[in-house]
């Protein structure tokens, strides 16, 4: 082989080795479109799939405030994760990072995403007050069917001359939020629109928000009604004054960026 050809061959080999030795050090962008769903002693975190081609998975982080040091929960290749470490009535702030096949990790996401899990129940049956007062009321703090006159009763069921009514006492408020496909469709309590009559017609498929005397919020969704009874599902926010009942409020603060410490 001629010397010039040997030199060209060696140069090509060296360039090929150099390309093979180059390692990707560019991290993927942070995840976007993050939201949460409040559950009973749990929170489900969801996000949009990354548009980067080399993303291998995601890490989920949590803190008790937006600022400060976030604690790692778990990593996943999916676009959702259940945080079973969440406790009812406690607010949690969530952030995500993405990592690629070369273990390059993004900064934490910037969205302000928080959630407060709350207890819930299904298939509760109340009977009309004229049938049994002891089985006509419900107390969310006790998670229990009560006498409509019990001090802990937040809502009770009445048949008023054929009209099926959800009734609350004068120190409590109720509002019919209309038909919903599920209990989770109503994300938080309203700021106004409470019924002056302290009552609402019980309609299957409708969801009702209740503001209790001790400044808690709850909601019920009616599954079925009869002349003597009503059956509903419910959720109750144990954090006092917190209007969040299911999905968290996801606040986007425009160009405002707050510092986070990412271990």
Secondary structure, 3 states (H helix, E strand, C coil): CCHHHHHHHHHHHHHHHHHHHCCCCCCCCCCCCCEEEEECCEEEEECCCCCCCCEEEEEEEEECCCCCECEEEEEECCCEEEECCCCCCCEEEEEEEEEECCCCECCCCCCEEEEECCEEEEEEEEECCCCCHHHCEEECCCCEEECCCCCCCCEEEEEECCEEEEECCCCCEEEEEEECCCHHHCCECCCCCCCCCCEEECCCCEEEEEECCCCCEEEEEEEEECCCEEEEEEEECCCCCCCECCECCEECCCCCCCCCECC
